[in-house]
C-alpha cells in the first residue's frame, strides 16, 4: 500500500440555530490518500488479492486515528472512498465494503451497525459528504448526519481517498421525534 498523505479534520460546533451547544458537538474525519492498487491494469476481474492486501492495513491505520482525533466515545460513524478518474468506483467499494476494513472501526467504536458510506469517482478537490449513523442503532434519527470533506489535491487520477468519520453525539439541537412515534 502506497500512502501519499493522511489528513485529519475536526469540527467543533459551539452554536446552532442561535443557541449554544454545550458541550460543543465534535466530529472528526481521517482520510488517507493512497495509490489505487489497480491503477494502470485496465479491467481487473478479481479484486480480492488487492482487497486482502490493502483493506485490513487501511482499517488498522485509520480507525484508531479517527477515534483519537474525536477525543470522546464514538456515537455516530461513517466511511468514504473517492476514486480518481482513472479508476473504477468498484476499486473504492472493494476496499471499504469488507469486514477486513470496517471491523477495525467497528471494534474501536464499540459499534454493531453497518457503516454508512459514500463512494464515487471524482477529480481532485471534489467535495464529498460522509454520512453518519448511530453506532448501535441505525434508526436513531438524531445521529443521521453528514460531514463535508474535501482534499484539495486528491484523489489524483491514479489514487483513492479512503476516509472514516466519527461524531461524539447526534446533530446539534436535534429535535425530531423517534421513529417509534410513527409506527
Secondary structure, 3 states (H helix, E strand, C coil): CCEEEEEEEEEEEEEECCEEEEEEEEEEEEEEEEECCCCCCCCCCCCHHHHHHHHHHHHHHHHHHHHHHHCCCCCEEEEEEEECCCCCHHHHHHHHCCHHHHHHHHHHCCCCCCCEEEEEECCCCCEEEEEEEECCCCCCHHHCEEEEEECCCCCCCCEEEEEEEEECCCCCCCCCCCHHHHC
